[in-house]
Amino acid sequence: MKLIINGQTKEFIDNLTIQEIIDNLQITDKVMACAVNMDIVKKDNWNKFQPKENDIIELLNFVGGG
């Protein structure tokens, strides 16, 4: 399955959940929020939500600063 994650095209096996994608990319500790095709996916649903071919996924990390 082809997905666009943070602007980069990535290939994955079919039927991965958002959580499995995050684990696969080894960024579990960095991701604070997720949007698929501009729609927020709540963290409670990451283990259930399965993106479709060519979905655009934004995995966000909040950074403090001043």
C-alpha positions as CSV (number, residue, x, y, z in Angstrom):
1,M,0.0,0.0,0.0
2,K,1.3,3.5,-0.9
3,L,0.8,6.2,1.6
4,I,2.1,9.8,1.8
5,I,3.4,10.5,5.2
6,N,4.6,14.0,6.1
7,G,5.1,14.7,2.4
8,Q,7.1,11.5,1.6
9,T,5.7,8.5,-0.3
10,K,6.1,5.3,1.7
11,E,5.2,1.7,0.8
12,F,3.6,-0.7,3.4
13,I,1.9,-4.0,3.5
14,D,-1.9,-3.9,3.4
15,N,-4.2,-3.4,6.4
16,L,-1.8,-1.6,8.7
17,T,-3.4,0.6,11.4
18,I,-2.0,4.1,12.2
19,Q,-0.3,2.7,15.4
20,E,1.3,-0.1,13.3
21,I,2.6,2.5,10.8
22,I,4.0,4.6,13.7
23,D,5.7,1.5,15.2
24,N,7.0,0.5,11.8
25,L,8.6,3.9,11.3
26,Q,10.1,3.7,14.8
27,I,8.7,7.1,15.9
28,T,6.4,5.9,18.7
29,D,7.8,8.3,21.3
30,K,7.7,11.3,18.9
31,V,4.1,11.3,17.5
32,M,1.5,13.4,19.5
33,A,-1.2,13.8,16.9
34,C,-2.3,12.3,13.6
35,A,-4.4,13.6,10.6
36,V,-5.4,11.5,7.6
37,N,-6.5,13.6,4.6
38,M,-6.8,16.6,6.9
39,D,-9.1,14.9,9.4
40,I,-7.8,14.4,12.9
41,V,-7.6,10.7,14.1
42,K,-7.9,10.6,17.9
43,K,-5.2,8.7,19.6
44,D,-7.8,6.3,21.1
45,N,-8.5,5.1,17.5
46,W,-4.9,4.7,16.3
47,N,-5.1,0.9,16.9
48,K,-8.3,0.6,14.8
49,F,-8.0,3.2,12.0
50,Q,-6.7,1.7,8.8
51,P,-5.7,4.2,6.1
52,K,-6.5,3.5,2.4
53,E,-4.2,3.5,-0.6
54,N,-2.8,7.0,-1.4
55,D,-4.1,8.6,1.8
56,I,-2.2,11.6,3.0
57,I,-1.1,11.2,6.7
58,E,0.5,13.9,8.8
59,L,2.2,12.6,12.0
60,L,2.8,15.6,14.3
61,N,5.0,16.3,17.2
62,F,4.6,19.4,19.4
63,V,7.7,21.3,20.2
64,G,8.0,23.9,23.0
65,G,9.9,27.1,22.5
66,G,9.7,30.7,23.0
